[in-house]
Structures are given as structure tokens and as C-alpha cells.
Amino acid sequence: MNGTDFGLLLGLSIAGLSVAGPAEPGRDAAVALLESAIRSGGGAKHLERFPALTWRGQAIVHAGGREIELEGWWRLVPPGRAVVETLEVGRGAISLRRLILSDDRGWTEREGQAQVLAPEFLAHERDQFYLYYLMRLVPLRSPDFQLVSLGADAVGHQGLRVSRAGRRDVDLYFDAGTRLVRVVTRLTDPGTGREVVEELRCSGVLEARGVRWPKRIAITWDGLPYFDLELTELKPMRRLEESLFTPAR
């Protein structure tokens, strides 16, 4: 994420997932873990009913040795569509920034002026919001995803690796109640071009309309603080208004 844009954020059965071919123990264990996690997240009925997520939150961006406090709205239809509106705490409307992703397009807005995201920043933001897609869990039932059990990590959290053509592998870890507690992947820093390990640590729960979502998400790059988010309000949605994805003139 560009530090000045503050962009980040930020129906198949188990049998249907196991069609054809011999038993695959690593995959079977991963599918069983996934189904348990879906139940812990509110159940497939609710998670599938609301593919869009909106929340109000507070965040801290760790950028260039500074800690920038933000508040705002996140409106997502992951993996490819998002509108994030943030204000710097204490600076008021003059600090309003908007980040808009609309599939293969992306731009920022400030004071009514739109600026197209450079390709490397667009790719980066798409990678970030893809993680929210995986965190909804029900998309992972699709045969487009390959799942493999990772067993337990050092603190006993069970993990599964998610692979999909054209995307980075992502590791998801769950606690004893099969609540998502950690997400690990690799991505490219758009500012420097170097590859980093990104980790999301999830804690707490907000529940709305039957959907349970992490209340806090702390993101690190190579173990260093990058972005901390705390949700104060959650509202799962069936859809978002198309006008949200119209660039400012």
C-alpha cells in the first residue's frame, strides 16, 4: 500500500469436493477443517447469502516510521470489488481518501479528483482484497481451489493451504473452535518490488445477520507492523450499489 493513499484497507457439499479419484488424506482433512470453520463462521447459509461485506472501523497504518490513525468505511464484494473511504483522525474532511477497485480497474479519489492506480499498486490491492474472499470460506468449496492440510502449527492451530491458478498460495490457521486466527501468504511490495511475507492475525468476533467476522485484524510484513484494523460495526450485504464504482469526474 502506498503510504499516502492509505488504500488498504484492507453450494458444494463435502462429497462434491471429493469427486473422482482415490482418497487424498491431506485434502480430506483440509476439507473437513474447512467445513467446521464454515460452521464456526455462521454457516454456509448465511455466508453464501451475503457475498458483500461492509464495516465501519478504525485503523493504524505503519508507514515510514509513522503511525497514521484512520477511521472510515470498508465496502467489499471480494475478491475484485471494493470501496474504502478513510479519514485521518483529527484532520477532518480535508483528509478524506477513497480507494475503489472494480475488477481490473482501480483508482483513488481525493477532493473529487480521481487518479488511476499504477499497475503494480492495482495488482497489490487486488492481492490484498483476495484475502478477504478466502476469509469468507464458502468460496473455497469451489473445485477451482486446491486444499491441503498443513497439520498443527507451533501453538496447535490447525492449518490448510489454499492454492488456485494465477494466485499466490495462502495458508489459513484455525483455533480449537475452528475460528480463523491467522492468514499467511507472500506478496510483492509495490513500492520497492521486493517480496515479503504477509501475516494477518485475527481476533475477537463481530456477528451480524448470522455472519461471524474477526473484530480485529493485525497485519505484518516480514514480522513488522504494517496495518492494524478494528471493526466497530459490521453489516453483511447481498449486493452493493453500482454507483459506488463510478469514478469521480
N, C-alpha and C positions, 0 to 999 in steps of 0.2 A: 504494500500500500504506500502511495506517495504521502509523506507526512503532511503536506499542505492541503491535500484534498480530503483527508480523513474518510476515505471511501469505505473502509471495511465495515465494514460492518459498522461481516461480519454480514388381487383376487385369485393368486395361485395358492393351492394347498401345499403342505409338505410333500405329499405324494406327487403333485405336479412338478415340484422342484427336483424330484429324484427320478424322472422318467429315463428309461433306456439305460442299458449298460450295467456292469457289475456294481456292487456296493462300493462306495468310496468313504471309508471311515472318517477321514478328515473333513470331508464335505458334509457327511451326515451329521456329525457333531456340530458343525457350524450352522447347519440349517436348524437343528434342534435349539441351539442357543439363540438364533435369530427369532424363532417363533416365541420363545419365552420372553425375549426382550420386547417384542411387539406387544405382548400382553401387558408387560410392565409399563409400556408407553401409552397405554389406554386402550389397546386392542385394535385389530385391523379395521373394524367397522368405523371407528372414529378417525383413525389416521388416514384411511382412504377417503372418507367423506370430505375432509378439509385439506386439500393439497396446497393451499396458500396459508401462510402464517404472517401475522402482524404482531408486533410487540412495541411497547414503549420501554426505553431503557436508559441507563447511564453507563458511560464507558470512560476508560482511560487509555489513551494512545501513548505508547512509549516510543518517542521518535527523537533521534539526535540528542539524547541526553535530557530531553524534556519529558514531562508528564502532562499531557493535554487532556483536560476533563471535558467530556461531551455529554449532551443529553439529546434524545431525539426519538424518532420513529423508524422502525425497520418494517418494510412490507415486502414479502418474498413469495415468489412462486418458483421454488427451486426445481431444477438446477439453473435455469437460464434467465430468469426474470427477477428483478429486484429494484426497489426504490428505497434509498436510505437518506433520511433528512436529519442532519445534526446541527446543533448549536454549541459553540464553546461556552461553558458555564461562566457566567459573569460578563459576557461580551454582548449578549442580546442578538437582535435580528441581523446586525451587520455581519455576524459570523456564520450565518446560515449557509450550509453547503448541501447539495443534493448529489447523490450518485445514482445513476439509472443504468441498469442493464436490461437489454431487450434482445435476448438470444445472441445473435452475432454482432450486435451493436452495443456501444456503451459510451456514456458521456457524463461529465459533471456540470453542475449549474451553480452559479453564484451571481447574485444581484440580477437575476433574469437572463443572464448570458450563458449559453451552452458552449462547452468545449469538449470535443471528441477525445476519448481516451486513446492514447498511443497503443499500438498493437500489444506491446509487452505488458502494459498495465491492464488492458482488457483481458488478456489471457490470464493474468494473475487474479483478477477479481472473479472471473469465471471459475477458476480453480477453487477459490475460497467459498463461493456460494454453492458449488457442487457438494461440499462437505455437509451443508445443511440438508441437501437432498438425501444423502446417506443417513443422516441422523433421524430422518423420518422413518427409516427402517423398512416400511412396506415396499418401497421400490426395489429392495434387494431380493424380493421374491421372483423378480423377472429373470428369465433364462439369460438375459444379457449380462448378468453378473455371475462371476465365479467366486464361490465362497470356500474358504479353507480354515479349519480350526487351527488356532495357534497355541492351544492349551492355556495354562495359567502363567501370568507374569510373576515378578518377584514378590508382589504383595497378594497374590492369589486371585487376581481378576482374570476371568476367562476372556480370551480374545478370539477374533476371527479376522481374516484378511479378505478384503473386498477387491476384486480385480475386474476391470472392464476395458475392452478395446478402446484405445485412444485416451485413456485416463491413467493417472498415477495410481498405484496400489495404495490402499488406505487400510489401516489396522484399527479396529474398534474393540474396546475392552469394557467389560461389564462387571458390576459388583455382585455380591451374593444374591441380591434381589433382582438380578439381570437388568439393573438400571445402567444406562450408558454413563461411563465415568471418564473415558479417555479416548481420544482420536489422534492417531499418529500418521503422518504422511511426509513426503518430501515435495518441495516446490522451488521455483526459481524466484529469487528476489528481483523484482522488475527494475529496481534502482541500480543494482550492481551486476546483475546477471549471474550471481553465484547461487549454488544450490544450498538450501537449508532444510533442516528437519523442523517441521512444524508440529506442535503438540497442542491439542485442546484438552483442557481438564474441566469436566462438567460437575457441578454440584448443586444441591437443592432441587426443588421441583416446583413448577407452577402448573396448575391444571385448569383448563378451560374447555368447555364443550366436549369433555371426555378425553381430551388430548393432554398428555403429561410431557412437559418440556423442561430442560435444565433451566434453573433460575440464574445460575452464574456460569460463565464460560471464560476461562483464563487461557490465553494463547501465548505460547513462547516460540521463539525461533532459536534453534541451537541452544535451548535451555535458558535463554534470556527473555525477560518480559517484552511482549510485543503489543498485546491488546487485551484489556480486561473489560468484560461486559456483564452487567447485572440487569436482568429484566425486572421491571416494576409492574407490567401489565401484559397479558397475553390474550390474543384473540385469533384463534384459527378461523379460516375463511374458506368458502367454496371457490371463490374467484376474486380477482382484483379488477377495479375499473380500468378499462383500456386507456383512458385519458392519462393515467399516471405515467404511461410510457411514451408520451408525446413530448418531443424536445421543446424547450422554450424558444421563442423567436427572438 
